[in-house]
Amino acid sequence: MKKIITLTLLLTIVLVAFCACSEKLVYSVPTQDQLDKFILDNSINVIETKQAEEFTIILFQNDRKYGHYILQKDQNNKLYHGSMNAALGGDYHPISTGGIATGKEPFVTVIFNDEDMQKKAKYIELTLYDGDTIKEEVVGKGVILIISNIKLDKPFSYLKLAIYDKDSNLLYEQ
């Protein structure tokens, strides 16, 4: 019995020492060269890119689908990516939305399907459940709104997404 306890204790010490010595991955945004290469290698039709603290978001759309990629690198310069995409359906919607609701920096993506609305749109305003608002200027076909999630312990959600023109007239609300 004493041998089993000693062996278990020794094995536990070895495992703890191994875990303590193993390198913890630290993530950051990729370099511009890594971003450009990833876009080229994957033939991505980019609408917008935006850097968060630890990753870069690539918003895309092609003939059959839309969505985003999340791209980050570790301290060894190894690239990691994840994606979310959806098929473009037969139902017409003036905008397509997406995003990620969890983590330190959740985000919402908006892609304009209505060209007239896109031309008129000046900014998008996101109203959060706590009453805070986030505004982002509309520059092209899509917008990425990053939400700081430091004070949230649960998945992020919002009350309202509104699109306004240059005179602050409401063009669209969801």
C-alpha positions as CSV (number, residue, x, y, z in Angstrom):
1,M,0.0,0.0,0.0
2,K,2.9,2.3,0.9
3,K,4.4,1.7,-2.6
4,I,1.1,2.7,-4.3
5,I,0.9,5.9,-2.3
6,T,4.5,6.8,-3.0
7,L,4.1,6.0,-6.7
8,T,0.9,8.1,-6.9
9,L,2.6,11.0,-5.1
10,L,5.7,10.7,-7.4
11,L,3.5,10.6,-10.5
12,T,1.5,13.6,-9.3
13,I,4.7,15.6,-8.8
14,V,5.9,14.7,-12.2
15,L,2.6,15.8,-13.8
16,V,2.5,19.1,-11.9
17,A,6.1,19.8,-12.9
18,F,5.4,19.0,-16.5
19,C,2.4,21.3,-16.6
20,A,4.3,24.1,-14.9
21,C,7.1,23.9,-17.4
22,S,4.9,23.6,-20.5
23,E,4.6,26.9,-22.5
24,K,1.3,28.7,-22.2
25,L,0.1,30.1,-25.5
26,V,-0.3,33.9,-25.7
27,Y,-2.3,35.1,-28.7
28,S,-2.0,38.4,-30.6
29,V,-3.0,39.9,-33.9
30,P,-1.3,38.5,-37.0
31,T,1.2,40.6,-39.0
32,Q,0.0,42.3,-42.1
33,D,2.0,39.8,-44.2
34,Q,0.3,36.9,-42.4
35,L,-3.1,38.5,-43.0
36,D,-2.4,39.2,-46.7
37,K,-1.1,35.6,-47.2
38,F,-4.1,34.0,-45.5
39,I,-6.6,36.1,-47.6
40,L,-4.7,35.2,-50.8
41,D,-4.3,31.5,-49.9
42,N,-8.0,31.2,-49.1
43,S,-9.3,33.3,-52.0
44,I,-11.3,35.5,-49.6
45,N,-13.5,38.3,-51.0
46,V,-12.8,40.8,-48.1
47,I,-15.4,43.4,-47.2
48,E,-13.8,44.7,-44.0
49,T,-11.0,43.8,-41.6
50,K,-10.6,45.0,-38.0
51,Q,-8.1,44.3,-35.3
52,A,-9.2,43.5,-31.8
53,E,-6.7,43.1,-28.9
54,E,-5.8,39.5,-29.6
55,F,-7.1,38.7,-33.1
56,T,-8.1,40.2,-36.4
57,I,-11.6,39.8,-37.9
58,I,-12.0,39.4,-41.6
59,L,-15.6,40.0,-42.9
60,F,-16.3,38.5,-46.3
61,Q,-19.0,37.8,-48.8
62,N,-19.0,35.9,-52.1
63,D,-21.8,34.6,-54.4
64,R,-22.9,31.8,-52.2
65,K,-22.0,32.7,-48.6
66,Y,-21.0,35.4,-46.1
67,G,-19.4,35.4,-42.7
68,H,-16.1,36.1,-40.9
69,Y,-12.8,34.7,-40.1
70,I,-11.0,35.2,-36.8
71,L,-7.2,35.1,-37.2
72,Q,-4.6,35.2,-34.5
73,K,-1.0,34.1,-33.9
74,D,0.8,32.7,-30.9
75,Q,4.2,33.9,-29.5
76,N,5.9,31.3,-31.8
77,N,4.3,33.1,-34.8
78,K,2.0,30.1,-35.5
79,L,-1.2,31.2,-37.2
80,Y,-4.7,30.1,-35.9
81,H,-8.0,30.7,-37.5
82,G,-11.7,30.0,-37.0
83,S,-14.6,30.9,-39.2
84,M,-18.4,31.3,-39.2
85,N,-20.3,31.5,-42.5
86,A,-23.8,31.2,-43.7
87,A,-25.3,30.4,-47.1
88,L,-27.0,33.3,-48.9
89,G,-30.6,32.2,-49.0
90,G,-33.5,33.0,-51.3
91,D,-35.2,35.4,-48.9
92,Y,-34.1,39.0,-49.3
93,H,-32.9,40.9,-46.3
94,P,-31.4,44.5,-46.5
95,I,-28.6,43.5,-44.2
96,S,-26.9,40.3,-43.1
97,T,-25.6,40.1,-39.5
98,G,-23.3,37.8,-37.6
99,G,-20.6,37.9,-35.0
100,I,-19.5,36.2,-31.8
101,A,-21.3,36.7,-28.5
102,T,-18.7,35.4,-26.0
103,G,-15.1,36.2,-24.9
104,K,-13.3,39.3,-23.9
105,E,-14.1,41.1,-27.2
106,P,-17.4,39.9,-28.7
107,F,-18.4,41.6,-32.0
108,V,-21.2,42.1,-34.4
109,T,-20.8,42.1,-38.2
110,V,-23.1,43.8,-40.6
111,I,-23.1,43.4,-44.4
112,F,-25.3,45.6,-46.6
113,N,-27.3,43.6,-49.2
114,D,-29.3,46.7,-50.2
115,E,-27.0,49.0,-52.3
116,D,-29.3,52.0,-51.9
117,M,-29.2,51.7,-48.1
118,Q,-25.4,51.3,-48.1
119,K,-25.0,54.5,-50.1
120,K,-27.2,56.5,-47.7
121,A,-25.9,54.9,-44.5
122,K,-23.5,57.1,-42.4
123,Y,-23.3,55.1,-39.1
124,I,-24.5,52.0,-37.3
125,E,-25.5,52.2,-33.7
126,L,-25.7,49.2,-31.4
127,T,-27.7,49.6,-28.2
128,L,-26.6,47.2,-25.5
129,Y,-28.8,45.8,-22.7
130,D,-27.1,48.0,-20.1
131,G,-28.0,51.1,-22.1
132,D,-24.6,51.7,-23.5
133,T,-24.3,52.4,-27.2
134,I,-21.6,51.7,-29.7
135,K,-21.4,53.6,-33.0
136,E,-19.4,52.8,-36.0
137,E,-19.1,54.8,-39.2
138,V,-20.2,53.1,-42.5
139,V,-17.4,53.3,-45.0
140,G,-18.0,50.4,-47.3
141,K,-20.2,47.3,-47.8
142,G,-19.7,46.0,-44.2
143,V,-19.0,47.0,-40.7
144,I,-17.5,45.3,-37.7
145,L,-18.5,46.5,-34.2
146,I,-16.3,45.3,-31.3
147,I,-17.8,45.3,-27.8
148,S,-15.6,45.4,-24.8
149,N,-16.8,42.5,-22.6
150,I,-14.7,43.2,-19.5
151,K,-17.7,43.8,-17.3
152,L,-19.9,41.0,-18.7
153,D,-19.8,37.5,-17.2
154,K,-22.2,36.0,-19.7
155,P,-22.6,36.0,-23.5
156,F,-23.1,39.4,-25.0
157,S,-26.4,40.4,-26.6
158,Y,-27.9,43.7,-27.8
159,L,-31.3,45.3,-27.7
160,K,-31.2,47.2,-31.0
161,L,-29.2,47.6,-34.2
162,A,-30.0,50.9,-36.0
163,I,-28.6,52.3,-39.2
164,Y,-28.7,56.1,-39.8
165,D,-28.0,58.5,-42.6
166,K,-25.9,61.6,-42.5
167,D,-28.8,63.6,-41.1
168,S,-29.4,61.0,-38.3
169,N,-32.6,59.8,-40.0
170,L,-33.3,56.1,-39.2
171,L,-32.8,53.9,-42.3
172,Y,-33.2,50.5,-40.7
173,E,-33.8,49.0,-37.3
174,Q,-33.4,45.4,-36.0
